[in-house]
Amino acid sequence: MEAEVRIERYADQGRCVAHIDGRVVFVRFALPGELVRIVLDEPHDRDERFWTAEVVEVIEASEDRVSPAWPLAGPLAMGGGVGGADLVHVSLSGQLRWKAVTVSEQMSRLGHVDVTVPIERMDGDEALGGLHWRTRIEMIADDEGRPSMRRRGSHTRVPIDTMPLATNGLLDVAAATGVWGGGFTPGAQIRLSVPEPRTDAPRGDNYAVLVDGDLTHGSPTLSEQVTVAGITFTYEVDANGFWQIHRQAPVGLANHVIDLTRGELDGADCAVIWDLYSGSGLFTLPLATLTTDRTRVFSVEGGRTAVKSQQRNLRALGLNDVDARCGDVARTLAHVPANFARPDVVVLDPPRAGAHAKVCRQIAEAGPRSVIYIACDPTSLARDTGTLTSLGYTLADIRAYDIYPMTHHVETVALFRKGEA
């Protein structure tokens, strides 16, 4: 079923809102103010509160609309549909506006905080046109053994011979190792992890090509270098594990988080800090070096491989005042050792689902003056904001980072203080 609609406003998940006969329709590849023709997703006669749809023709375009830089990720009707870049039809400045509005609206609706959220672009992204930022990509082999991506809403695998969102370094590795030539077992999962070089040293084998989790080229452990507050930290991370995928995200996020933490410690000679959902220690390592006398860090992460990487990274720097635990955060916080029980600052970087009320309550019960929350989903952040404010914390600072250009995703860092009006 097709229809002509006027797009009203931004929604979540990279969609916009329109109405058909009073029913809400969430539309992909649209922009507010546009007059477009859409096709409803099947089944379109279901008795639900809303429908979903996709643009097939733009009749009156927004000034933020551009021709997709990666057409394969655009609308199905225009030869796209592979996913991975749901804002590919939006100008770079329009993407920033979209994300700023989305975060602000979620904070108001779910967090009950009215705030205008500034959003920053990572260094180099504008010059690269919002492309070439991913240091990790994943694909699936099609029936002919070629790298491919699934077309949305189907089992069709579309073969690809490049990935415009991947860094140039990753594309060089893919070409050198023959990835685009295929030859994979149909259905195989293909992953490339290629750290962004921070020095002029040769790459060597500091990259990984993995097929169904098995290394075929490169190294199973990768070296990532991040300079924070003038100090360069080296992280050894699992090639098949989590690491911030934007080439500049580790630098931008870590520096901002450390700046906020240093400001909250206000020159203290010693401190206790919690680093929750800590991964391989992106924040843990610089947090452990913040004070002149002694900084004790209690680190919690659920992934065993990530914790082993973090512990290895800590040992390499001789950072002995970090208790790095592997386990569920809520269960681990129920048994915090006495010397870590009263943190001055809590840093948390939960998964997309957020920390949830229980962890927020456990943080509040520990009584830190400040909480620094890094969020990859504004809805989860807003929900947890509502919980933290009900527990006596006030939003003191917030800003967003566009570390996922061409997509609706955005990273937000919020600072909460106890008992401030």
C-alpha positions, 0 to 999 in steps of 0.5 A: 500500500502506498500513500502520500504524506507530510512528514511532521517531526523526528522520531527514534531509530532514524525514522520520522512521524507522519499520519494516515487517517489518524494512525501514526506512521514511522517513516524511514529515509524521511525528513520533517516538513517533506511531502513524500510518497511512502510504501507501508511495510507488510502486513499493512492491514494489521490492527496496531497503534502504528505502522512503519513505512519507507520513502519511495518518492520525494515530492517536496524535499527538505533543505537537509536532504542530500543524495546518499553518499552510499546509495546501497544503504539508501531506500529500497526503492532507490536500489538500497536497503542494506542498512548500516547508514539510516541517515545517509540521505541527510546532510552532515549538519542536518544529522547533527540537528537530528541527533541534538533534537532526539537527545533533548526530546528524550531527556525531556520526555523520559528524564523530566529534564528540559535541556538543550544538548550540544553535539560535537563532531569528531575531528576529520569527519567533516573533511571525510564527508561522514565516511571512513570512520569505522575501525571494525566491520562485520559482514556475511558470506553470500551463497557465492562466498562473497562478502555481503550485507543483508537487505532489510526485511529479507534474507537476501544477501547483497554482495559488496566490494567495499565499505564506505564507512570503514576507515581507509586503513581497514580498506587497505587491509581488506584489499591486501588480504583478499577479502573482497575476492570472496572464497568464503564458506556461504553463511560465514561471519566475516569480521575485520578489526583494524586499529587506527594508527596513532604513530608513524610506526608500520602497522605490521600485524596489528590488524585482524581478519576473522571468519566465524571467530577464527583468525585468518590474517593478522593478530588475535590481540590488537594494540590501541593507543590513546593519548589522554591529558597528554599521557599516551596509554596503550591498550591490548584488546581482543580482536573479536571483542568490543572497542569503540569503533569510531577511529577518534571516539576513544580519544574524544570520549576518554579526554572528556570523561577525564576532564569531567572527573578531574573537575569533580575531584577539584585537586584532591590528593587521593580519591576512590572511583568506580568504573562500571561496565569498564570493558578493556579499561578505556577509562580505567587506566587514565582514571587510575592516574588522576591524583598525585597521592593515590587513586583507588579504582573499583572496575566492573565488567561482565565480559571475561575476555575484556577483563583479562585485557584490562588486567593485562593493561593495568599490569603493563603500567604498574597500576596496582590500586585497581580492583578489576572484577568480572561479573554482573554489575548489580550483583558485584555492587552488592559486595563491594570491598570496604576500601572501595565502598564510598566512591567520590566519583562513579563513571559508568558506560552501560550497554544500549539497554542502560544501567536500569533502576537497581544499579542507579539505586546502588550507586546512589546508596554509595553516596558519590558526589558525582556520577558520569554516565556515558550512553550510546542510547538516549532513551536509556540515558533519559530513563536512568536520568529520571531514576538518578534525579529521583534519588537526589542527583541533578544533571550538571552537564551534558553533551553529545558526540557524533561518533556514528555518522550517517546513522541515527546513533549518538553517544552522550556524556552526562554529569550528575551531582548530588544535592545540587539545585 
